[in-house]
């Protein structure tokens, strides 16, 4: 599974946007964005609307990728993760 950082890097590179431009929109240092893309630091949910605008990706898609990455990084090795998630979704 692709991490959120890897997803962001590919989206940024596909748009041919330099790190510095995306970092400026997020109001963070380029080194922080670089670490997020390399999964050495975590993105935060507040970045999603800004990333949506600059990368021209629907907020829904970014949220899905963000949630998937967080769940997998925190709980990915649990044996019954898929079953638990399915039951949770049914209850919603």
C-alpha positions as CSV (number, residue, x, y, z in Angstrom):
1,X,0.0,0.0,0.0
2,X,1.2,3.5,-0.9
3,X,1.7,5.8,2.1
4,X,0.2,9.2,2.3
5,X,3.7,10.7,1.9
6,X,4.4,8.7,-1.3
7,X,0.9,9.6,-2.6
8,X,1.6,13.3,-2.0
9,X,5.1,13.1,-3.7
10,X,3.6,11.5,-6.8
11,X,0.8,14.0,-7.0
12,X,3.2,16.9,-6.6
13,X,5.6,15.5,-9.2
14,X,2.8,14.8,-11.6
15,X,1.9,18.5,-11.4
16,X,5.6,19.4,-11.7
17,X,5.4,21.5,-8.6
18,X,8.6,22.1,-6.6
19,X,8.7,21.3,-2.9
20,X,9.2,24.9,-2.1
21,X,5.9,26.0,-3.8
22,X,3.8,23.3,-2.0
23,X,5.5,24.0,1.3
24,X,4.8,27.7,0.9
25,X,1.1,27.0,0.5
26,X,1.1,24.8,3.6
27,X,3.2,27.5,5.4
28,X,5.8,25.0,6.4
29,X,9.5,24.6,5.7
30,X,10.5,22.6,2.6
31,X,12.4,20.2,4.8
32,X,9.2,19.4,6.7
33,X,7.4,18.6,3.5
34,X,10.2,16.5,2.3
35,X,10.1,14.5,5.6
36,X,6.3,14.1,5.2
37,X,6.9,12.7,1.6
38,X,9.5,10.3,2.9
39,X,7.3,9.3,5.8
40,X,9.7,10.5,8.4
41,X,7.0,12.9,9.7
42,X,3.3,12.8,9.6
43,X,1.0,15.1,7.7
44,X,-1.9,16.6,9.6
45,X,-5.6,16.8,8.6
46,X,-5.5,20.6,8.4
47,X,-3.2,20.3,5.4
48,X,-5.9,18.5,3.3
49,X,-7.9,21.5,2.0
50,X,-4.7,23.3,1.1
51,X,-3.3,20.3,-0.7
52,X,-6.6,19.8,-2.5
53,X,-6.3,23.3,-3.9
54,X,-2.7,23.2,-5.0
55,X,-2.6,19.6,-6.2
56,X,-6.1,19.8,-7.8
57,X,-7.2,16.6,-6.0
58,X,-10.7,16.4,-4.5
59,X,-10.8,16.7,-0.7
60,X,-12.6,13.3,-0.5
61,X,-9.7,11.5,-2.3
62,X,-7.1,13.1,-0.1
63,X,-9.0,12.3,3.1
64,X,-9.4,8.7,2.0
65,X,-5.7,8.4,1.3
66,X,-4.9,10.1,4.6
67,X,-7.2,7.8,6.6
68,X,-5.9,4.7,4.9
69,X,-2.3,5.7,5.6
70,X,-3.0,6.5,9.3
71,X,-5.0,3.3,9.9
72,X,-2.3,1.1,8.2
73,X,0.6,2.7,10.0
74,X,-1.1,2.4,13.4
75,X,-3.0,-0.8,13.1
76,X,-1.8,-2.5,9.9
77,X,-0.4,-5.6,11.5
78,X,-3.6,-6.5,13.4
79,X,-4.9,-9.9,12.3
80,X,-8.6,-8.9,12.3
81,X,-8.2,-5.3,11.1
82,X,-10.4,-5.8,8.0
83,X,-13.2,-7.5,9.9
84,X,-13.1,-4.8,12.6
85,X,-13.3,-2.0,10.0
86,X,-16.1,-3.6,8.1
87,X,-18.2,-4.0,11.3
88,X,-17.5,-0.4,12.2
89,X,-18.6,0.8,8.8
90,X,-21.8,-1.2,9.0
91,X,-22.6,0.3,12.4
92,X,-22.1,3.9,11.0
